[in-house]
């Protein structure tokens, strides 16, 4: 217990120290929200990765989908690395950085409002962000509580308050730069931690090959009658597995807290480096989490999924490790959760301040007041999420994965298509953007309230979220073809940022 407490004290001390160290970079909106658009590739890539993977992944998704699909759940981690990280950086990174600076937008709702010259789009996007960030935040607390309860036997509400207060301190003090530096430190912990945990857990089962043999011997007629299905290439249910891959991988393309990382990139070469670093990070962390979860059924004698739920699987797998390793696991998941929480509260509070309050209530707000409002709203947002997390825990509303599915599905379903087309296609219209907002958020709300009326495949929030993203990619171009086009002069000026000439050395571009 002394070892575990000491590790936590050191961890929290470093996080808060970084927050106060970065105060000098958080004096105006550009510095507080975007780090002055001068963040290097390592910090940006780790900020992207640590915002991507949290307790939701490690405890919720790894446990649930490892149990359902066996070792085939590793495909989710591979999809996260290739589609959610590498391709996202390649497709969105450069264009997002260039156009958002050209339009002087610091948030995703502000991008929509400026790109389509619509205050309504800006306000609608800010409301969607604020509402659907909350269930995701609640899921972070839930996952962390399971591990804290196992390691320290501490009440869930104490875990929530400690994590919320400490995260709030360093985010309020240092802004984006503090979160980026802390994300880098937390990312290092996650990389080494997941490798150490996988090796330790497999060792308890006699090693990798012995664990695979044990998995092959498990039978569950309610899932599949195929022998050895849980250590097979695609598992017992490849159709629903694809839905999880789409939601957790393609979803990052439309999540404000993820895309906003591209706003802050310093230079062109940083995008190339960041792509490589981010992809490798995702391979290790996401691939490792789902790979570990794939062996969950080997611990069926230690957990009763029917009564305890899927969220108890990973803690059960870790419960017999050494105190030092359990301490490392707690810090690993704490790192993942605090980095994601800091990203969520920063995105939500800056969005509400810049895109809602400044646009409708206090229109003459100067830079200092904006930063003050953002800091105040960070406190408000954390407080709301804490209350909802406690209510959710006491009433046992839903599993972690379902909370994340609702949040990701609504935001990515609403934003992914209009953001992507808005960066690349001049023909994207204001009406198509609003249509995507209404369908994405509306369908997920319908899924929550009237789930039983939907086809069986879409009753799952995971599949419903994947469906909204794919549907949006069809809705936006179709609606754009039949609705009023944007002013040609404005569109030409907007896309002129891509046509500026830059001289580059011959090592980057061959001469004629």
N, C-alpha and C positions, 0 to 999 in steps of 0.2 A: 504493500500500500504506500509506503514511503517513496519507493521508486516511482510509482505511477503519479503521485501527487507532485513530486519534484519535477518530473517531465512536463506536467501541465503548467506549473508555475513558470518555468523557463520559457515555454511556448508562448504563454499569454504575455509575459514580460517583453519578449521580442516584438510581438504584434503591436502592442501599445507604444513601445519605443519608436517603431517605424512610423506610426501614425503621427506622433508629435514631431519627429524629425522632418516630415514632409509638409508641415504647416506652411512653410514659406512658398510652396508651390500651389497653395489653395486659396489665393487671395481674390481671384476673379472667376467668372463662370467658366471661361476656357481652361483655366488651370485646374479648377476644382472638378469639373466634369470630364475633361479630356486630357488632363495632364499637359496642357499647352500644345497638343498634337505633336509631341516630341518624344514619344515612348519608343524605345528600341525593340528589336525583334524578339529577344529572349523574354523580356517582361510582357510584351504583347501576346506572344505565343502561350506563355504560362498562364496569363490572365484569361485567355480564351479557354484553355484546357481546364483550369481549375473552376471556372464558372460553369463549364459544361458538366463536369462530373462531381457529384456530391454524395451525401448520405442516401439520397434517393436512388442513385445508381448502385452504390456499394451494398446497402442494406435492402432496399426495396426491390429494385429491378434484378440485381444479381441473384437474390434469393428466390424471387417468384419465377423468373424465367429460366433459371438454372434448374429449378424443380420441375418445371413444365417440359422443358426441351432437352434437358441433360447437357452433355458436352457441346451440342449443336448451338447452345446459347452464345458460344464464343463468336458466332457470326455477327451478333449484335455489336460486339466490340470492334470487329473488323469493319463493319459498316460505318460505325462512328468515326473510325480513323480515316477511311477512304472517302466517304461521302460527306460526313459531318465536319471533318477537319480539312483534309487535303483539297477536295473539290470546292468546298466553301471558300477557302482562301484564294484558290485560283480564279474562281468565277466572280466572287464578290469583293475581295480585298482591295484590289487596285481601283476599280471603278467607284466603290463606296468612298474611299479616301479622297479621290479627286473631286467627285461631284458634291459630296457633303461640304467640302471646303469651299468650293465654288459657290454653293448656295448658302453658305454660312449657317449650316444647321448643325446643332449639337446633339439632337436626339432623333429617334426614328419618326415620332409624330411631327416634329418640326420639318423633317425631310418631306413627308407627305404634304404638309401644308404649303411649303415653298415650291416643291416640284410641280404640284398641280394647282397652285395659287388658290387654295381652298382652306378657309378657316374652319369650316365644318369637318373636313377630313382630319385636320390637326386635333380638334377637340375630341372627335370620335375615337381616334387612335389613342389619345392620352387616357381616355376613360377605360378603354379595353385593357391597356397596359396596367393601369392601377388596380382594376378589379381582378384580373386573372393572374397577377403576380402573387396575390395573397394565398391561394391554395397551394401554390408551389412552395412558398416560404413555410407554410404550416407543415408540409411534408418533410422539409429539412429538419425541423425540430423533432418530428416524430422518429425519423430514422436514427438520429443521434441519441435520443433518449434510451433506445434499446441497448446500445452499447455502454452508455454510462451506467445504466441500471445493472448490467452484467459485471462491469469492472469495479464499480464503487458502491453499488447498492444505494444510490442516491435517488431521491424522489424526482420524478419527471419534471415537475414545475421548477425545481432548483436548476436543473440542467438548462432549461429554456431561458431562465432569467440570466444566468451567468453568460451563456453564449450570446444572447441578445445585447446585454450591456457592454461586453468587451468588444464585440464587433462594432457596435454603435460608436464607441469611443474612438477607435482608430479611423473609421470612415469619416466621422464628423471632423476630426482633427486634421487629417491629411488629404481627404478627397481621393480622386482617382489614382494619383501617384502612390499614395499610401497603400491602396488596395492592390495596385500592380506589383509593388515590391513585396508585399506580404503574400500575394498570390505566387510569386516566384519561390519564396521560402517554403510556402505550403506545398507547392508543386514538387519540390525536391523531396519533401517528406513523403508525399504520396507515391512517388516513383520507387523509392527504396522500400517504403512500407509495404506496398502491394507485393513486391517480389519476395520479401522476407515472409510475409503471411502465407503466400501460396506454397512456398517450400516447407514451411512449418506444418501446415494443414495436411499436405500430401504425405509428409513424413509420418503423421499419426495413422495414416492408412496403409503404411508399408511401401510408400513410394508411388511414382506416377503410374507405372505399369500395373502394379497391384491395385491401385485405385480404379484404373480403367477396367480391369477384370471384375472388380466388385460392382462397378456400375453396369457392366454388361449382364451380370447375373440378376439384376433387379427387374421384377416384373410388376406391372400395374395394368390389369385388364381393363380398368375404367378409362385408361388413356390409350393403350395400344396392345394388341396381342402379338406384335412382332418381337421375336427374341432379340435381346441386346439393343433395343431401340434407343436407350438413353446414352449410349456411347456411339451412336451412328452419326453419319455425316450431316444429315439434315434433321434428325430427331423425329419425334412422333407427330408433329403438327407443323409442317413447313409453311402452310398458308398463313397462319397466325404469326409465325416467326417473322415472315416478311413484313407484316404490319408493324411489328415492334421495331424492326430495322429502319423502316421508312420514318416512323414517328420520331425515333431518337436520333436519326442521322440527318434526314432532310429538314427536320424541325429547327435545327440551329440556324438555317438560312433565313428564318423569319422571326427569330426571337430578339427583341430589342437589346437585352443584356449581352447577347453574343455579337450581333452585328455592330454594336456601338464600339467594340474593340477595334474595328477597322478604321473608325474615325480618327483614332489617336496615333496611327502608325507614322513614324518619322519620315521615312524615305522609301524609294523604290526597291533598293536592294534589301531593305528590311522585310519586305513582303515575301521575297524568295526565301530568305532565311527563316522567317516566321512560319511559312508553309511547312518546311521540313521539320522544324522543331515541334510544331503543333501536332503534326501527323505522328511523329515518333512518340510523343507524349501520350496521345490517344491510344496508340497500339499497346503500350505498356499498361496504362491505367485502366482504360475501358476493356481492352482485351483480357487483361489480368483479372478484373472484377468478374466478368461473365464466365471466364474459364474456371475461376474458383467456385462460382455459384453452380456450375454444371455438376459438381460433385456433391451437391446438397443432399441428395437422396441416400448417400452413404451414412448420413447422420440421422436417419428417420427414427432411430431409437432414442434420440435426445430431444426431439421436438415433435409436438403434435400439431400438424398444420391445420387440422380441422378446427381446433379450439384456439390455438395461439396465432394462427395466420402465417402468411408467407414471410412477414417481416421478422419473424423469430428464427428463421433458418440460419442466416449468417452468424448472428450472435451465438447460436448453439454450436456452430462449427468452430468458433473461436474460444469457447468457454474453457477448454482444457489446455490452452497454451500457457507458457510461462508468464509470470507477472510482467517482465520486461516487454515481452511481445504483445501482451494485452494492452500495456501502456502505449506501445507504438501504434497499435490498431486504433485506439481511442484518439490519439493525436492525428493519425492518418485521416480518419473520418471527420474529426473536428476541423482539420485543415480544409478538407473538401467542402464541408458544410459552411464554414465561416467565409471562405472565398466566394462561394456561390451566393450566400446571404448578402455579403457586402456589395456584390454586383447587382443583385435584385433591388436592394434598398436605394442604391445610388441611381439606378435607372428609373425607378418609380418616382422618387422624390424630385429628381431633375426634370422628368417629364411633366409632373404635376405643376411644378413651379414655372418652367419656361413655356410649356404648351397650353396650360389651362389658366393658372392664376394671372400670369403676365398678359395673356391675351384677352381675358374677360373681366378681371376684377381690378388689378392694379397695373394699368397699362404703362405708366411712367416709371416703372420700377428700375432703379439703377443697378449696376453690377454688384455692389456690396449688399444691397437688399436681396437680390436674387440668391446670392450665396447664403445669406442668413436664412432665407425661406427654405432653401434646399436642406440646410442643416436641421432646421426645425422639423421639416417633414420627414427626414430620416428617422427622427425620434418617434413621430406619429406613426409612421408605417411599421416600424419595429414593434411598437406597442400594440397596434391592431393585430399584427400577425401572431404575437405572443398570446393574446387573448383567444384568437381563433384556434391556435394550436392546442391550447389547454382544453377548450370546448370540444374540439375534435377528438382529443385523446379520451376525455371523460365519457363521451357518448359513443366512442368507437365507430365513427361514421364510415370510414373506408380505409382501404389499404394505401400505402405510399404510392404505388405505381398508378393507381386510379386518380389520385390527386394530381400527380404530375401529368398524366394523360390529358386531363381536362384543361389544365393550364397551358401546356404546350400546344395542344390541339387548337384551342381558341386563338391564341396569339399567332402561332405560325400559320394556321389556316386563314386568318384574317390578313396577315402582313406579307407572307412569303411571296406570293405571286405579284401583287402590285409593286413591291419593292424591287424584285428581280427585273420585271418588265420595265419599271420606271428607270432603272439604270441603263438598260440596253435598247429599249424600243421607243422611238419618238411618237408612235401611234397610240401609246397607252393613254386612256382618258380618265378624267375625274370620276365619271359615273362607274367605270369598271372597278376602280379602286374602292369606291363605296360599296359596290355589290359584293366584292370580296370580303370587306369588313363585316357586312351584314350576314353573309352566308357562313363565314368561318366562326364568328362568335355565336351567331344564332343557332347553328347546328349543334355546337357543343352544349349550349344551354338546354336545347331540346333533348339532347342525349342524357343530361343530368335529370331532367324533370319527367320525361316520358320514354325512358329507355325501353320499356317493354313493347312499345309500338313499332320499334325499328326492326329490320331484318336481323336475324341472329348474329351475323357477322359484324354488324355495326353497333350492337349493344355494348360491346367493350369500348371504354373510352380510348383505349390504345388504337384500335382499328378505326374508330370514329375520327380521331385526330389525324391519322394518316390519310383518311378519305378526304377531309376538309382541305388538306394541303394539295393533294392531287387535283381535286375539283377546282381549287382556286386557279391552278395553272391553265385550266380550260376556260373558266368563267371570264377571266380578265381579257384575253384576246378576243373572245366571242362578243362580249359586251362592248369592247372598244371599237369593233367593226361597225356597230349600229348606233353609236352615241356620238355626241358632238365632240369634234377634235379640238385640241388645245391650240392657242394662237401660234401661228407658224414662227413669227419673229421671236416670241418668248422661248419656244422649244429650241430654235436654232441657237439662241444665246445660251440656253441651259446646257446643250450638248457641245457647245464650242470648247468647253474645258477639256474635252478629249482630243481636240484637234490642234492644240498648241504644240509647237515643235520644240523638242529638247535635243541637244547634242549629247551623244554618248560615246564612250571610248570604243575602239574596234573590238575589244574583248567582249563587248556586249552586243555589238551589231556589226556584221561584216560590211566592208565598204563596197560600193558598186564596182 
